[in-house]
Amino acid sequence: MGRVTDDVVTRPRATPSRIRMTGKQRREQLLDVGRALFAERGYDGTSIEEISARAGVSKPVVYEHFGGKEGLYAVVVDREMELLLDRITTALASDAHPRVILERAALALLDYIETSTDGFRILVRDSPVAHSTGGFASLISDAASQVEHLLAAQFKARGFATKHAPMYAQMLVGMVALTGQWWLEVRSPKKAEVAAHLVNLAWNGLSGLEHKPRLTDG
């Protein structure tokens, strides 16, 4: 009961109750919290204690859902890779002119960087877990396999050996991806301008390919 003082009733202060979530909601919350912390501090710089504290749960709850920090990180990385690859694949799945397809693919990567900055920071960071779950190098390889058939068709049409298409696909995707890393930090010039310059270098470089390139020195 409250006590009466000078005809004013004071009541005990209510204790805030923790928001109850379903298992699915809690899992999504932990993924969001982990994603933000991994992007901010990296895998090694993030602890289970920090994850649980920011989520407002005990450490056993994190272990229950993911088995530990490594399991949580692996799910975050897999989700981000799936999201980015889906965007790139969608951009490449077109009957448009190859240059237009290249433009769309470059913009797809830059769009992802702009809207999922935390996710991209996680993908480009190296960590012990990335070697087993797939990291940035794996992402580039997967994207290159999507580009390879486009380059092979262009090589065949121009009389080039199609056996080199996989190598050129790695070069092309690597160039775009590393430019994306640079743009992540500087954010200038604007996204569309960066994509235009990427395509300018890639497309005009492809149009001037030599059939049997040789080093000029040696």
Secondary structure as GFF3:
##gff-version 3
##sequence-region A 1 218
A	DSSP	beta_strand	3	5	.	.	.	ID=ss1
A	DSSP	beta_strand	8	10	.	.	.	ID=ss2
A	DSSP	alpha_helix	23	41	.	.	.	ID=ss3
A	DSSP	alpha_helix	48	55	.	.	.	ID=ss4
A	DSSP	alpha_helix	59	66	.	.	.	ID=ss5
A	DSSP	alpha_helix	69	92	.	.	.	ID=ss6
A	DSSP	alpha_helix	98	115	.	.	.	ID=ss7
A	DSSP	alpha_helix	117	124	.	.	.	ID=ss8
A	DSSP	alpha_helix	130	133	.	.	.	ID=ss9
A	DSSP	alpha_helix	136	157	.	.	.	ID=ss10
A	DSSP	three_ten_helix	162	164	.	.	.	ID=ss11
A	DSSP	alpha_helix	165	186	.	.	.	ID=ss12
A	DSSP	alpha_helix	191	207	.	.	.	ID=ss13
###
